[in-house]
Amino acid sequence: MSDKTEQSKPEEEIENPLTDEIEAKEEEVLEDDELAKAKAEAQEYKDKYLRAYADFENSKRLMQKDKNAAVAYSNEKFATDILSVLDSFEQAINTINSVEVEEENEVLNKIKEGVNLTFEQLKKVLEKNHITEIPCEGELDPNLHQAIMQVDSDEHESGHIVQVMQKGYMIKERVLRSPMVSTAK
């Protein structure tokens, strides 16, 4: 019976250097896992920050581009409206030049000169504000020209502009009014 009593006694804990070392390594692994998780989380936040910053910079750049375009083309409506005045001036000049007076009339000459000077001044103001006439020579460009009819022409190749019915204008790189032209068949 004495053997049984000795066996039922709990064994005394024996200090084992291997057990202490294993426990220390387990704690170290746990600390390394926590550190790795923290580093991964920090990297995730850094990635999110960089993406948000890049989105912000792209938005800022687009807003600046839109602002510049709005400023650059802010006078577009006014410029479109003034083109009819330019057309009227041009028609007035053509009419004055087509009038044949038998004798030189000083008043008519002064009127011609005044209308021509005013017309040139208007053109300079428009050019100063980046409003230019669209050239209408050579082949039709559907992005710029509006063909309103086709005519037979021995002097022009097919698809080339024969006659300009109404001049067209651009403001910087944007078409204000397309020129109306006829093209060769």
PyMOL CGO cylinders between C-alpha atoms (Angstrom):
from pymol import cmd
from pymol.cgo import CYLINDER

trace = [
    CYLINDER, 0.00, 0.00, 0.00, 2.77, 2.27, 0.57, 0.3, 1, 1, 1, 1, 1, 1,
    CYLINDER, 2.77, 2.27, 0.57, 3.63, 2.03, -3.14, 0.3, 1, 1, 1, 1, 1, 1,
    CYLINDER, 3.63, 2.03, -3.14, 0.21, 3.16, -4.08, 0.3, 1, 1, 1, 1, 1, 1,
    CYLINDER, 0.21, 3.16, -4.08, 0.34, 6.17, -1.82, 0.3, 1, 1, 1, 1, 1, 1,
    CYLINDER, 0.34, 6.17, -1.82, 3.59, 7.27, -3.30, 0.3, 1, 1, 1, 1, 1, 1,
    CYLINDER, 3.59, 7.27, -3.30, 2.23, 6.95, -6.77, 0.3, 1, 1, 1, 1, 1, 1,
    CYLINDER, 2.23, 6.95, -6.77, -0.89, 8.96, -6.07, 0.3, 1, 1, 1, 1, 1, 1,
    CYLINDER, -0.89, 8.96, -6.07, 1.14, 11.89, -4.74, 0.3, 1, 1, 1, 1, 1, 1,
    CYLINDER, 1.14, 11.89, -4.74, 1.53, 14.62, -7.26, 0.3, 1, 1, 1, 1, 1, 1,
    CYLINDER, 1.53, 14.62, -7.26, 4.91, 14.71, -8.70, 0.3, 1, 1, 1, 1, 1, 1,
    CYLINDER, 4.91, 14.71, -8.70, 6.96, 17.58, -7.63, 0.3, 1, 1, 1, 1, 1, 1,
    CYLINDER, 6.96, 17.58, -7.63, 7.69, 20.06, -10.32, 0.3, 1, 1, 1, 1, 1, 1,
    CYLINDER, 7.69, 20.06, -10.32, 11.14, 19.61, -11.42, 0.3, 1, 1, 1, 1, 1, 1,
    CYLINDER, 11.14, 19.61, -11.42, 12.92, 22.54, -12.91, 0.3, 1, 1, 1, 1, 1, 1,
    CYLINDER, 12.92, 22.54, -12.91, 13.75, 21.69, -16.44, 0.3, 1, 1, 1, 1, 1, 1,
    CYLINDER, 13.75, 21.69, -16.44, 15.90, 24.14, -18.41, 0.3, 1, 1, 1, 1, 1, 1,
    CYLINDER, 15.90, 24.14, -18.41, 14.39, 22.90, -21.67, 0.3, 1, 1, 1, 1, 1, 1,
    CYLINDER, 14.39, 22.90, -21.67, 10.87, 23.80, -20.54, 0.3, 1, 1, 1, 1, 1, 1,
    CYLINDER, 10.87, 23.80, -20.54, 11.96, 27.32, -19.62, 0.3, 1, 1, 1, 1, 1, 1,
    CYLINDER, 11.96, 27.32, -19.62, 13.61, 27.72, -23.00, 0.3, 1, 1, 1, 1, 1, 1,
    CYLINDER, 13.61, 27.72, -23.00, 10.51, 26.48, -24.85, 0.3, 1, 1, 1, 1, 1, 1,
    CYLINDER, 10.51, 26.48, -24.85, 8.28, 28.87, -22.91, 0.3, 1, 1, 1, 1, 1, 1,
    CYLINDER, 8.28, 28.87, -22.91, 10.63, 31.77, -23.69, 0.3, 1, 1, 1, 1, 1, 1,
    CYLINDER, 10.63, 31.77, -23.69, 10.57, 30.87, -27.39, 0.3, 1, 1, 1, 1, 1, 1,
    CYLINDER, 10.57, 30.87, -27.39, 6.76, 30.67, -27.34, 0.3, 1, 1, 1, 1, 1, 1,
    CYLINDER, 6.76, 30.67, -27.34, 6.60, 34.16, -25.82, 0.3, 1, 1, 1, 1, 1, 1,
    CYLINDER, 6.60, 34.16, -25.82, 9.08, 35.39, -28.40, 0.3, 1, 1, 1, 1, 1, 1,
    CYLINDER, 9.08, 35.39, -28.40, 6.99, 33.87, -31.23, 0.3, 1, 1, 1, 1, 1, 1,
    CYLINDER, 6.99, 33.87, -31.23, 3.86, 35.52, -29.81, 0.3, 1, 1, 1, 1, 1, 1,
    CYLINDER, 3.86, 35.52, -29.81, 5.66, 38.87, -29.64, 0.3, 1, 1, 1, 1, 1, 1,
    CYLINDER, 5.66, 38.87, -29.64, 6.96, 38.37, -33.20, 0.3, 1, 1, 1, 1, 1, 1,
    CYLINDER, 6.96, 38.37, -33.20, 3.40, 37.55, -34.39, 0.3, 1, 1, 1, 1, 1, 1,
    CYLINDER, 3.40, 37.55, -34.39, 2.06, 40.71, -32.74, 0.3, 1, 1, 1, 1, 1, 1,
    CYLINDER, 2.06, 40.71, -32.74, 4.89, 42.75, -34.25, 0.3, 1, 1, 1, 1, 1, 1,
    CYLINDER, 4.89, 42.75, -34.25, 4.27, 41.23, -37.70, 0.3, 1, 1, 1, 1, 1, 1,
    CYLINDER, 4.27, 41.23, -37.70, 0.54, 41.96, -37.39, 0.3, 1, 1, 1, 1, 1, 1,
    CYLINDER, 0.54, 41.96, -37.39, 1.25, 45.53, -36.33, 0.3, 1, 1, 1, 1, 1, 1,
    CYLINDER, 1.25, 45.53, -36.33, 3.69, 45.99, -39.23, 0.3, 1, 1, 1, 1, 1, 1,
    CYLINDER, 3.69, 45.99, -39.23, 1.14, 44.55, -41.68, 0.3, 1, 1, 1, 1, 1, 1,
    CYLINDER, 1.14, 44.55, -41.68, -1.56, 46.84, -40.30, 0.3, 1, 1, 1, 1, 1, 1,
    CYLINDER, -1.56, 46.84, -40.30, 0.78, 49.84, -40.53, 0.3, 1, 1, 1, 1, 1, 1,
    CYLINDER, 0.78, 49.84, -40.53, 1.60, 48.92, -44.15, 0.3, 1, 1, 1, 1, 1, 1,
    CYLINDER, 1.60, 48.92, -44.15, -2.12, 48.62, -44.92, 0.3, 1, 1, 1, 1, 1, 1,
    CYLINDER, -2.12, 48.62, -44.92, -2.76, 52.10, -43.48, 0.3, 1, 1, 1, 1, 1, 1,
    CYLINDER, -2.76, 52.10, -43.48, 0.21, 53.48, -45.39, 0.3, 1, 1, 1, 1, 1, 1,
    CYLINDER, 0.21, 53.48, -45.39, -1.16, 52.02, -48.65, 0.3, 1, 1, 1, 1, 1, 1,
    CYLINDER, -1.16, 52.02, -48.65, -4.60, 53.48, -47.92, 0.3, 1, 1, 1, 1, 1, 1,
    CYLINDER, -4.60, 53.48, -47.92, -3.02, 56.87, -47.17, 0.3, 1, 1, 1, 1, 1, 1,
    CYLINDER, -3.02, 56.87, -47.17, -0.96, 56.82, -50.38, 0.3, 1, 1, 1, 1, 1, 1,
    CYLINDER, -0.96, 56.82, -50.38, -4.02, 55.91, -52.46, 0.3, 1, 1, 1, 1, 1, 1,
    CYLINDER, -4.02, 55.91, -52.46, -6.12, 58.62, -50.81, 0.3, 1, 1, 1, 1, 1, 1,
    CYLINDER, -6.12, 58.62, -50.81, -3.31, 61.15, -51.32, 0.3, 1, 1, 1, 1, 1, 1,
    CYLINDER, -3.31, 61.15, -51.32, -2.98, 60.16, -55.00, 0.3, 1, 1, 1, 1, 1, 1,
    CYLINDER, -2.98, 60.16, -55.00, -6.76, 60.49, -55.45, 0.3, 1, 1, 1, 1, 1, 1,
    CYLINDER, -6.76, 60.49, -55.45, -6.64, 63.90, -53.79, 0.3, 1, 1, 1, 1, 1, 1,
    CYLINDER, -6.64, 63.90, -53.79, -3.80, 65.07, -56.03, 0.3, 1, 1, 1, 1, 1, 1,
    CYLINDER, -3.80, 65.07, -56.03, -5.61, 63.80, -59.15, 0.3, 1, 1, 1, 1, 1, 1,
    CYLINDER, -5.61, 63.80, -59.15, -8.80, 65.57, -58.08, 0.3, 1, 1, 1, 1, 1, 1,
    CYLINDER, -8.80, 65.57, -58.08, -6.84, 68.75, -57.38, 0.3, 1, 1, 1, 1, 1, 1,
    CYLINDER, -6.84, 68.75, -57.38, -5.18, 68.56, -60.81, 0.3, 1, 1, 1, 1, 1, 1,
    CYLINDER, -5.18, 68.56, -60.81, -8.53, 67.98, -62.57, 0.3, 1, 1, 1, 1, 1, 1,
    CYLINDER, -8.53, 67.98, -62.57, -10.14, 70.87, -60.70, 0.3, 1, 1, 1, 1, 1, 1,
    CYLINDER, -10.14, 70.87, -60.70, -7.27, 73.15, -61.72, 0.3, 1, 1, 1, 1, 1, 1,
    CYLINDER, -7.27, 73.15, -61.72, -7.62, 72.02, -65.33, 0.3, 1, 1, 1, 1, 1, 1,
    CYLINDER, -7.62, 72.02, -65.33, -11.38, 72.67, -65.24, 0.3, 1, 1, 1, 1, 1, 1,
    CYLINDER, -11.38, 72.67, -65.24, -10.79, 76.07, -63.65, 0.3, 1, 1, 1, 1, 1, 1,
    CYLINDER, -10.79, 76.07, -63.65, -8.26, 77.01, -66.32, 0.3, 1, 1, 1, 1, 1, 1,
    CYLINDER, -8.26, 77.01, -66.32, -10.66, 75.92, -69.07, 0.3, 1, 1, 1, 1, 1, 1,
    CYLINDER, -10.66, 75.92, -69.07, -13.50, 77.89, -67.49, 0.3, 1, 1, 1, 1, 1, 1,
    CYLINDER, -13.50, 77.89, -67.49, -11.35, 81.02, -67.34, 0.3, 1, 1, 1, 1, 1, 1,
    CYLINDER, -11.35, 81.02, -67.34, -9.97, 80.50, -70.85, 0.3, 1, 1, 1, 1, 1, 1,
    CYLINDER, -9.97, 80.50, -70.85, -13.39, 80.02, -72.41, 0.3, 1, 1, 1, 1, 1, 1,
    CYLINDER, -13.39, 80.02, -72.41, -15.42, 82.32, -70.16, 0.3, 1, 1, 1, 1, 1, 1,
    CYLINDER, -15.42, 82.32, -70.16, -16.00, 84.80, -72.99, 0.3, 1, 1, 1, 1, 1, 1,
    CYLINDER, -16.00, 84.80, -72.99, -17.15, 82.15, -75.43, 0.3, 1, 1, 1, 1, 1, 1,
    CYLINDER, -17.15, 82.15, -75.43, -20.82, 83.21, -75.41, 0.3, 1, 1, 1, 1, 1, 1,
    CYLINDER, -20.82, 83.21, -75.41, -19.91, 86.86, -75.86, 0.3, 1, 1, 1, 1, 1, 1,
    CYLINDER, -19.91, 86.86, -75.86, -17.49, 85.98, -78.65, 0.3, 1, 1, 1, 1, 1, 1,
    CYLINDER, -17.49, 85.98, -78.65, -20.15, 83.95, -80.44, 0.3, 1, 1, 1, 1, 1, 1,
    CYLINDER, -20.15, 83.95, -80.44, -22.58, 86.87, -80.21, 0.3, 1, 1, 1, 1, 1, 1,
    CYLINDER, -22.58, 86.87, -80.21, -20.03, 89.39, -81.54, 0.3, 1, 1, 1, 1, 1, 1,
    CYLINDER, -20.03, 89.39, -81.54, -19.38, 87.30, -84.67, 0.3, 1, 1, 1, 1, 1, 1,
    CYLINDER, -19.38, 87.30, -84.67, -22.65, 88.52, -86.20, 0.3, 1, 1, 1, 1, 1, 1,
    CYLINDER, -22.65, 88.52, -86.20, -21.40, 92.10, -85.75, 0.3, 1, 1, 1, 1, 1, 1,
    CYLINDER, -21.40, 92.10, -85.75, -18.18, 91.13, -87.51, 0.3, 1, 1, 1, 1, 1, 1,
    CYLINDER, -18.18, 91.13, -87.51, -20.22, 89.63, -90.37, 0.3, 1, 1, 1, 1, 1, 1,
    CYLINDER, -20.22, 89.63, -90.37, -22.30, 92.81, -90.66, 0.3, 1, 1, 1, 1, 1, 1,
    CYLINDER, -22.30, 92.81, -90.66, -19.17, 94.95, -90.82, 0.3, 1, 1, 1, 1, 1, 1,
    CYLINDER, -19.17, 94.95, -90.82, -17.72, 92.76, -93.51, 0.3, 1, 1, 1, 1, 1, 1,
    CYLINDER, -17.72, 92.76, -93.51, -20.94, 92.97, -95.55, 0.3, 1, 1, 1, 1, 1, 1,
    CYLINDER, -20.94, 92.97, -95.55, -21.00, 96.75, -95.13, 0.3, 1, 1, 1, 1, 1, 1,
    CYLINDER, -21.00, 96.75, -95.13, -17.44, 97.01, -96.43, 0.3, 1, 1, 1, 1, 1, 1,
    CYLINDER, -17.44, 97.01, -96.43, -18.25, 94.80, -99.41, 0.3, 1, 1, 1, 1, 1, 1,
    CYLINDER, -18.25, 94.80, -99.41, -21.34, 96.89, -100.17, 0.3, 1, 1, 1, 1, 1, 1,
    CYLINDER, -21.34, 96.89, -100.17, -19.44, 100.17, -99.91, 0.3, 1, 1, 1, 1, 1, 1,
    CYLINDER, -19.44, 100.17, -99.91, -16.67, 98.83, -102.14, 0.3, 1, 1, 1, 1, 1, 1,
    CYLINDER, -16.67, 98.83, -102.14, -19.17, 97.64, -104.75, 0.3, 1, 1, 1, 1, 1, 1,
    CYLINDER, -19.17, 97.64, -104.75, -20.89, 101.05, -105.04, 0.3, 1, 1, 1, 1, 1, 1,
    CYLINDER, -20.89, 101.05, -105.04, -19.69, 102.84, -108.12, 0.3, 1, 1, 1, 1, 1, 1,
    CYLINDER, -19.69, 102.84, -108.12, -19.78, 106.58, -107.88, 0.3, 1, 1, 1, 1, 1, 1,
    CYLINDER, -19.78, 106.58, -107.88, -19.06, 108.50, -111.05, 0.3, 1, 1, 1, 1, 1, 1,
    CYLINDER, -19.06, 108.50, -111.05, -17.14, 111.21, -109.30, 0.3, 1, 1, 1, 1, 1, 1,
    CYLINDER, -17.14, 111.21, -109.30, -14.97, 110.92, -106.24, 0.3, 1, 1, 1, 1, 1, 1,
    CYLINDER, -14.97, 110.92, -106.24, -17.07, 111.77, -103.25, 0.3, 1, 1, 1, 1, 1, 1,
    CYLINDER, -17.07, 111.77, -103.25, -15.07, 112.87, -100.24, 0.3, 1, 1, 1, 1, 1, 1,
    CYLINDER, -15.07, 112.87, -100.24, -17.84, 111.90, -97.79, 0.3, 1, 1, 1, 1, 1, 1,
    CYLINDER, -17.84, 111.90, -97.79, -18.10, 108.38, -99.24, 0.3, 1, 1, 1, 1, 1, 1,
    CYLINDER, -18.10, 108.38, -99.24, -14.33, 107.96, -99.03, 0.3, 1, 1, 1, 1, 1, 1,
    CYLINDER, -14.33, 107.96, -99.03, -14.35, 109.04, -95.36, 0.3, 1, 1, 1, 1, 1, 1,
    CYLINDER, -14.35, 109.04, -95.36, -17.16, 106.59, -94.62, 0.3, 1, 1, 1, 1, 1, 1,
    CYLINDER, -17.16, 106.59, -94.62, -15.22, 103.79, -96.32, 0.3, 1, 1, 1, 1, 1, 1,
    CYLINDER, -15.22, 103.79, -96.32, -12.11, 104.65, -94.37, 0.3, 1, 1, 1, 1, 1, 1,
    CYLINDER, -12.11, 104.65, -94.37, -13.99, 104.83, -91.04, 0.3, 1, 1, 1, 1, 1, 1,
    CYLINDER, -13.99, 104.83, -91.04, -15.79, 101.52, -91.59, 0.3, 1, 1, 1, 1, 1, 1,
    CYLINDER, -15.79, 101.52, -91.59, -12.55, 99.81, -92.64, 0.3, 1, 1, 1, 1, 1, 1,
    CYLINDER, -12.55, 99.81, -92.64, -10.69, 101.15, -89.59, 0.3, 1, 1, 1, 1, 1, 1,
    CYLINDER, -10.69, 101.15, -89.59, -13.49, 100.06, -87.25, 0.3, 1, 1, 1, 1, 1, 1,
    CYLINDER, -13.49, 100.06, -87.25, -13.56, 96.62, -88.87, 0.3, 1, 1, 1, 1, 1, 1,
    CYLINDER, -13.56, 96.62, -88.87, -9.78, 96.20, -88.49, 0.3, 1, 1, 1, 1, 1, 1,
    CYLINDER, -9.78, 96.20, -88.49, -9.98, 97.36, -84.88, 0.3, 1, 1, 1, 1, 1, 1,
    CYLINDER, -9.98, 97.36, -84.88, -12.69, 94.79, -84.15, 0.3, 1, 1, 1, 1, 1, 1,
    CYLINDER, -12.69, 94.79, -84.15, -10.60, 92.04, -85.75, 0.3, 1, 1, 1, 1, 1, 1,
    CYLINDER, -10.60, 92.04, -85.75, -7.57, 93.02, -83.63, 0.3, 1, 1, 1, 1, 1, 1,
    CYLINDER, -7.57, 93.02, -83.63, -9.64, 92.93, -80.44, 0.3, 1, 1, 1, 1, 1, 1,
    CYLINDER, -9.64, 92.93, -80.44, -10.91, 89.46, -81.32, 0.3, 1, 1, 1, 1, 1, 1,
    CYLINDER, -10.91, 89.46, -81.32, -7.39, 88.22, -82.13, 0.3, 1, 1, 1, 1, 1, 1,
    CYLINDER, -7.39, 88.22, -82.13, -6.12, 89.68, -78.85, 0.3, 1, 1, 1, 1, 1, 1,
    CYLINDER, -6.12, 89.68, -78.85, -8.73, 87.51, -77.13, 0.3, 1, 1, 1, 1, 1, 1,
    CYLINDER, -8.73, 87.51, -77.13, -7.59, 84.41, -79.07, 0.3, 1, 1, 1, 1, 1, 1,
    CYLINDER, -7.59, 84.41, -79.07, -10.49, 84.44, -81.52, 0.3, 1, 1, 1, 1, 1, 1,
    CYLINDER, -10.49, 84.44, -81.52, -9.22, 83.54, -84.97, 0.3, 1, 1, 1, 1, 1, 1,
    CYLINDER, -9.22, 83.54, -84.97, -10.75, 82.78, -88.34, 0.3, 1, 1, 1, 1, 1, 1,
    CYLINDER, -10.75, 82.78, -88.34, -10.81, 79.12, -89.38, 0.3, 1, 1, 1, 1, 1, 1,
    CYLINDER, -10.81, 79.12, -89.38, -8.93, 78.66, -92.67, 0.3, 1, 1, 1, 1, 1, 1,
    CYLINDER, -8.93, 78.66, -92.67, -11.11, 77.35, -95.48, 0.3, 1, 1, 1, 1, 1, 1,
    CYLINDER, -11.11, 77.35, -95.48, -8.67, 76.14, -98.09, 0.3, 1, 1, 1, 1, 1, 1,
    CYLINDER, -8.67, 76.14, -98.09, -7.98, 72.67, -99.41, 0.3, 1, 1, 1, 1, 1, 1,
    CYLINDER, -7.98, 72.67, -99.41, -9.74, 69.57, -98.18, 0.3, 1, 1, 1, 1, 1, 1,
    CYLINDER, -9.74, 69.57, -98.18, -12.85, 69.66, -96.00, 0.3, 1, 1, 1, 1, 1, 1,
    CYLINDER, -12.85, 69.66, -96.00, -12.17, 68.91, -92.33, 0.3, 1, 1, 1, 1, 1, 1,
    CYLINDER, -12.17, 68.91, -92.33, -15.45, 67.67, -90.79, 0.3, 1, 1, 1, 1, 1, 1,
    CYLINDER, -15.45, 67.67, -90.79, -14.16, 68.61, -87.33, 0.3, 1, 1, 1, 1, 1, 1,
    CYLINDER, -14.16, 68.61, -87.33, -13.91, 72.27, -88.39, 0.3, 1, 1, 1, 1, 1, 1,
    CYLINDER, -13.91, 72.27, -88.39, -16.02, 72.84, -91.49, 0.3, 1, 1, 1, 1, 1, 1,
    CYLINDER, -16.02, 72.84, -91.49, -19.73, 72.42, -92.14, 0.3, 1, 1, 1, 1, 1, 1,
    CYLINDER, -19.73, 72.42, -92.14, -20.42, 71.40, -95.73, 0.3, 1, 1, 1, 1, 1, 1,
    CYLINDER, -20.42, 71.40, -95.73, -23.87, 72.65, -96.71, 0.3, 1, 1, 1, 1, 1, 1,
    CYLINDER, -23.87, 72.65, -96.71, -23.79, 71.66, -100.38, 0.3, 1, 1, 1, 1, 1, 1,
    CYLINDER, -23.79, 71.66, -100.38, -21.74, 70.00, -103.08, 0.3, 1, 1, 1, 1, 1, 1,
    CYLINDER, -21.74, 70.00, -103.08, -21.07, 71.55, -106.47, 0.3, 1, 1, 1, 1, 1, 1,
    CYLINDER, -21.07, 71.55, -106.47, -19.40, 70.47, -109.69, 0.3, 1, 1, 1, 1, 1, 1,
    CYLINDER, -19.40, 70.47, -109.69, -15.98, 72.01, -110.06, 0.3, 1, 1, 1, 1, 1, 1,
    CYLINDER, -15.98, 72.01, -110.06, -13.26, 71.41, -112.62, 0.3, 1, 1, 1, 1, 1, 1,
    CYLINDER, -13.26, 71.41, -112.62, -10.80, 73.52, -110.60, 0.3, 1, 1, 1, 1, 1, 1,
    CYLINDER, -10.80, 73.52, -110.60, -11.08, 71.55, -107.31, 0.3, 1, 1, 1, 1, 1, 1,
    CYLINDER, -11.08, 71.55, -107.31, -10.60, 67.94, -106.34, 0.3, 1, 1, 1, 1, 1, 1,
    CYLINDER, -10.60, 67.94, -106.34, -13.48, 65.97, -104.86, 0.3, 1, 1, 1, 1, 1, 1,
    CYLINDER, -13.48, 65.97, -104.86, -14.00, 66.81, -101.18, 0.3, 1, 1, 1, 1, 1, 1,
    CYLINDER, -14.00, 66.81, -101.18, -12.13, 70.11, -101.39, 0.3, 1, 1, 1, 1, 1, 1,
    CYLINDER, -12.13, 70.11, -101.39, -13.68, 73.42, -100.41, 0.3, 1, 1, 1, 1, 1, 1,
    CYLINDER, -13.68, 73.42, -100.41, -14.97, 75.43, -103.36, 0.3, 1, 1, 1, 1, 1, 1,
    CYLINDER, -14.97, 75.43, -103.36, -16.70, 78.40, -101.71, 0.3, 1, 1, 1, 1, 1, 1,
    CYLINDER, -16.70, 78.40, -101.71, -17.17, 79.85, -98.21, 0.3, 1, 1, 1, 1, 1, 1,
    CYLINDER, -17.17, 79.85, -98.21, -20.77, 80.90, -97.48, 0.3, 1, 1, 1, 1, 1, 1,
    CYLINDER, -20.77, 80.90, -97.48, -20.08, 82.02, -93.90, 0.3, 1, 1, 1, 1, 1, 1,
    CYLINDER, -20.08, 82.02, -93.90, -16.71, 82.35, -92.15, 0.3, 1, 1, 1, 1, 1, 1,
    CYLINDER, -16.71, 82.35, -92.15, -15.99, 80.27, -89.09, 0.3, 1, 1, 1, 1, 1, 1,
    CYLINDER, -15.99, 80.27, -89.09, -14.05, 81.17, -85.96, 0.3, 1, 1, 1, 1, 1, 1,
    CYLINDER, -14.05, 81.17, -85.96, -12.21, 79.50, -83.10, 0.3, 1, 1, 1, 1, 1, 1,
    CYLINDER, -12.21, 79.50, -83.10, -11.45, 80.61, -79.57, 0.3, 1, 1, 1, 1, 1, 1,
    CYLINDER, -11.45, 80.61, -79.57, -8.09, 79.11, -78.70, 0.3, 1, 1, 1, 1, 1, 1,
    CYLINDER, -8.09, 79.11, -78.70, -8.55, 75.44, -79.65, 0.3, 1, 1, 1, 1, 1, 1,
    CYLINDER, -8.55, 75.44, -79.65, -12.36, 75.36, -79.51, 0.3, 1, 1, 1, 1, 1, 1,
    CYLINDER, -12.36, 75.36, -79.51, -14.66, 75.99, -82.49, 0.3, 1, 1, 1, 1, 1, 1,
    CYLINDER, -14.66, 75.99, -82.49, -17.00, 78.92, -81.87, 0.3, 1, 1, 1, 1, 1, 1,
    CYLINDER, -17.00, 78.92, -81.87, -18.75, 78.71, -85.22, 0.3, 1, 1, 1, 1, 1, 1,
    CYLINDER, -18.75, 78.71, -85.22, -18.00, 76.30, -88.03, 0.3, 1, 1, 1, 1, 1, 1,
    CYLINDER, -18.00, 76.30, -88.03, -17.56, 77.86, -91.46, 0.3, 1, 1, 1, 1, 1, 1,
    CYLINDER, -17.56, 77.86, -91.46, -20.34, 76.98, -93.90, 0.3, 1, 1, 1, 1, 1, 1,
    CYLINDER, -20.34, 76.98, -93.90, -18.78, 75.83, -97.14, 0.3, 1, 1, 1, 1, 1, 1,
    CYLINDER, -18.78, 75.83, -97.14, -19.57, 74.14, -100.41, 0.3, 1, 1, 1, 1, 1, 1,
    CYLINDER, -19.57, 74.14, -100.41, -17.37, 71.29, -101.57, 0.3, 1, 1, 1, 1, 1, 1,
    CYLINDER, -17.37, 71.29, -101.57, -16.54, 69.75, -104.92, 0.3, 1, 1, 1, 1, 1, 1,
    CYLINDER, -16.54, 69.75, -104.92, -18.34, 66.54, -105.87, 0.3, 1, 1, 1, 1, 1, 1,
]
cmd.load_cgo(trace, "trace")
